Amino acid sequence: MEALRKNSLNLGIFLGIFLVVMTTLIYSIDISLFTSSWIGIVNVMIITGFGVLAAIKYKKNIGGFITFKEVFSSFFITVALGFFISTLYSILLFNVIDTEAKAIITDNIIKYSVEMMQKFGTKAADINKMIAEMEKSDSFGALGQMKGFAFNLIVYSIIGLVTALIIKRDRPQSL
């Protein structure tokens, strides 16, 4: 179990550093990329990839047999640590370093949401209500970031469970 923790913590730190660098690059290149759906898709693939890599690497280290619990644990520890590091950095970036950035991103999210709602024929009154609610919320504040962290842990736990079903390999039972 110690090897599992060590492996997962190392990859979790690498994931966290990767996410911090990615956030910094997006912030530096074009802040509107934070609302890009393709960036979100790439993020999901990379984060899931790190979790899968942690499980496969541990599986290889212990001889090719790994339980469901071990797969899930290595996946979850890696992803949770990476997200935690990234969340702390985002809190620092958007609440200390550049507080104006969160307003810009929130405006971009509202514009994108309005466009999507209009495409689906949503009534103007409902759109205006949604805009008012989004303007009140502080998604990039410390509390909003922590809520996002918790939500992401739930989503990636589900992905981790599916991953565990696929990767697990029990030792054959001797007769």
Sequence and secondary structure as in RCSB ss.txt:
>XXXX:A:sequence
MEALRKNSLNLGIFLGIFLVVMTTLIYSIDISLFTSSWIGIVNVMIITGFGVLAAIKYKKNIGGFITFKEVFSSF
FITVALGFFISTLYSILLFNVIDTEAKAIITDNIIKYSVEMMQKFGTKAADINKMIAEMEKSDSFGALGQMKGFA
FNLIVYSIIGLVTALIIKRDRPQSL
>XXXX:A:secstr
 HHHHHHHHHHHHHHHHHHHHHHHHHHHH GGGGG HHHHHHHHHHHHHHHHHHHHHHHHHTTS B HHHHHHHH
HHHHHHHHHHHHHHHHHIIIII HHHHHHHHHHHHHHHHHHHHHTT  HHHHHHHHHHHHH  TTSHHHHHHHHH
HHHHHHHHHHHHHHHHH B      
